[in-house]
Amino acid sequence: MRRAVLIIILCHIIAFIGVLVLKPNKEVSVVKFFPLDEVKRFDETFTDLTLLSESDEDEYDFMWKTVSTLEEPVYLRQDVSLLYMDGHLKGVLSKWKENGQNLFQEQKIHGEDSSHYQAVTFHHGEIHYPDDKIKSIQDMSRAELYVIDSPLTPLESFTSPQNQSQEDWKRKLDHATEQQLNYQWNQLIEHYQIPKEQYEIIPLTELPDYETKPFPKLTAEQTQQVIGQLWEGLYKNYVLQFTDDSKEDINSYVPLVLVDRDGKHLLVLFEDMNQRKQRLIQYYPDFSSD
């Protein structure tokens, strides 16, 4: 009798362990690139930054929002957005949905002093067809916002300067950000001894420009494939480390994408959350065999 009870208990333990091992983790999301769908497209994608109000002296709140919509649900939907303040990573929005159609994300952000905010978003969908065919759809969007919080003038914000005062503030904030980023990027380039003249240099916040223009030696279609694969690697190696809400202090700046002028590969340079220098290398597929 005792032996039978022990066997039953053992079976339950083994079954429980089996459940722990085999049950898929629904909380872990990934961006996975598949060949781009030739027909389906997003109906709408955008990223928005809007000043809300002054919350205290030298402090204010603004809304960070991303939207992407489709005509019908697809197997998997995911959007990931990165927000930078004066070139410094301020936060990450990431949302995914199985059998998803439309994704909406928003977060109120607290800011202090005059700053330049930039957000870049990758919108992604995974579509499953019969016979195990899997396709991707993707898009990028971005937004920026200058917030001027000066004791001499009322709180204001703009995307494009509308007067001389805003022109002056834009020039001042851009100069400060460029100095900081150039210092960070040059350290990375010198650390890895990269010959800059061999690459087209693209800050990650400017990557959406390449929705409409190709990388060197690539077609527009090939460029989109490379960008999809780039975001797959970037999400795994860069974004995920910053998605834990318990991490309050983020030590990272805008990653730098270096695109080989010979059309063979690209590099991504950044510092991780522990301020360690990192380099990703992405070799292009053999497009000549297409």
LINQUI-V262451 format. One record per run of one state. SS is the DSSP state (H for helix, E for strand, L for the rest). FROM is the first residue (numbers start at 1). TO is the last residue. If there is no record, write none. Layout:
ss: {SS	SS}
from: {FROM	FROM}
to: {TO	TO}
This chain:
ss: {L	H	L	E	L	E	L	E	L	E	L	E	L	E	L	E	L	E	L	E	L	H	L	H	E	H	L	H	L	E	L	E	L	E	L	E	L	H	L}
from: {1	2	23	36	37	44	57	59	70	74	86	88	101	103	113	115	130	133	149	156	159	164	192	196	199	204	212	220	243	253	254	256	261	265	272	277	284	287	290}
to: {1	22	35	36	43	56	58	69	73	85	87	100	102	112	114	129	132	148	155	158	163	191	195	198	203	211	219	242	252	253	255	260	264	271	276	283	286	289	290}
